[in-house]
C-alpha cells in the first residue's frame, strides 16, 4: 500500500462513554485496522467515575485512580440512576457539580490519557502531527437534547479540536462490528437479526434485515429501535438493598464489608449465575461478621442460595426479556438471531431467559467480544466515513422512531378543521388554521445520509421592523399514536433552528402588499434535514444556496 504523509493520515478513535465503564479503541486510516486498548492488555475498560481532589494533577482523579473507599461521582451519565440509588461513597451530580460538568471532566481525563498512550505507542512526533477524529457512542433511546449535551461536553473536553466529533448509536456500532467479524456470516439476504446491547445503565435494541452480501454487506433497519433504563447497575443496586436490609444491623457491618460483597456479586454471581443449577450455593464474603445461622452467615461468608439470586435478578431480567420480545414482534419478520452484547449481555442467566421466551428457531448468541463490541464498531464506522475502502458494512435505511414535523398555517377547511381554531390572515385575506405538518412519521423508512427538504415561507409586518433572525421550530410526538393534526400535550418541541439574517443575501426579504393593504417582509426558503446514526444535521436553503450556519437549540 502506498505510504501516506503524516498530514494525509488520520487516527480514528471510538469512545464508548458508559454508565459504569468507558472504553476507547482506535485505528489508523492508512492500514486496516490496527486497534489499541486504552489501558493496554490489563483492562478493556475503565470505570466511569470522578473524584475532585485539589492535590491531584488537574484537580481531579478518575477511573482506576479512585480507591473504592473514597467518595466519587459515578452514574452521572444518567442522573436519575444516581438519585434513585444514593450511596455513601457516591456523590450525586447535584453535590457541587452538575452532570454536564462531570461528563466534561471525565471525558477530558479520558482524552488526556489516550493521547499520552498514543504518544508512547506511536512516538510523540507522529502522535502530534496526525489528525485525530473521535467517534462518540450514545444510547439509541436518548433524546436529541441528551445527545446534544453529551456532544457539548465532549467538545469542551477537547474531543473536537482536530476534526468534528461524529456520533453513532451504541447498538448500531455493535452490529457493525459483529457483521464485520462475520459472526453472522450464515445469514442470507432477507434474514433479520436483533441486536440487544445490554450495558450498565441502558438496554438498547435494534433489528436489521440483510439486503446484500456483495460487494458490501448492506443491511436496513427492520423496526424502530427501543430500549429502557434496566441495565446491570440495577441488578447491583437490588443486591445492595438485599444486603443492607439483611445485614446492616449486625456488628462489624460497614462500607468495607459492603464493597467486598458487591465486588463478588458483580464479578461472579451476576455473570455466572444460571438457573440450570438449582442447588448452587454462592459464598459471598462478608468479612468481619459473626456466624449467624438465621441470617445464613458462616465464617465470614453469606450463604446465598440459587433461589435468593433468582429473586434479586428476575425483576430486571424480565424487563429485558420483554424488550426483546416487543422488538421481535415489531419487526413483522422471522427473526433468525439475537445478538447479545454489552457487559450485561454476557450474563448466562439473561441468555437462558431469552432462549426460553423466544422460538427455538431463533439463535441467541453471546460473542466473546461482547463487552467491547460497541467501541470497536464505532472505530469501524469512523474508518468507513474517512475512507470508503474500509466500508465493509453499510446501513442503507433506518426506521423513524417518532413523528417529526413542524407547525404551519394552512387554509381553513370547514370539512376537516375545527372552527374554533381558525383565524383571519390579513396578508392572504383568508381564514387560516395552525396544523401540524409531519414530514416524517413513526415507522417511515429514512434513507441513510439522504437529505429531506421541506419548503416554508415566513412573513412579518414591515411596520414591526426587519427581523434579525429566522426561527423555525421542529416538533416530535412523544406518544405511540397516529400523527395528530394539532399540537397538544403529547407534541413536544424538539429543536429550534436559528439563522442570522445577516448571513443571507440583502435581497432575501421581498416586500409585498397584503390583502389588508399592509406591507410585509416575505421570505421563501427550505430546510434540509439529514438523519444519521445518532445525530441530525440541519441546513437552510435559499434560492439553491445552502447555508450551514444554522444554530440548533435542542429543548
Buried (B, 14 or more C-beta within 10 A) or exposed (E): EEEBEEEEBBBBBBBBBBBBBBBBBBBBBBEBBEBBBBBEEEBBBBBBBBBBBEEEEEEBBBBEBBEBEEBBBBBBBBBEBBEEBEBEBBBBBEEEBEBBBBBBBBBBBBBBBBBEBBBEEBEEEBBEEBBBBBBBBBBBBBBBBBBBBBBBBBBBBBBBEBBEBBBBBBBBBBBBBBBBBEBBEEBEEEBBBBBBBBBBBBBBBBBBBBBEEEEBBBBBBBBBBBBBBBBBBBBBBBBBEBBEEBBEEBEEBEEEBBBBBBEBBBEEBBBBBBBEEEEBEBBBBBEBBEEEEEBBBBEBBBBBBBEBBBEBBBEBBEBBBEBBEEBBEBBEBEBBBBBBBBBBBBBBBBBBBBBEBBEEEBBBBBBEBBBBBBBBBBBBBBBBBBBEEBBBBBBBBBBBBBBBBBBBBBEBEEEEBEEEEBEEBBBBEBBBBBBBEBBBBBEBEBBBEEBBEBEBEBBBBBEEEEEEEBEBEBBBBBBEEEBBBEBEEEBBBBBBBBBEBEBBEEEBBEEEEBEEEEEBBBBEBBBBBBBBBBBBBBBBBBEEEEBEEBEBEBE
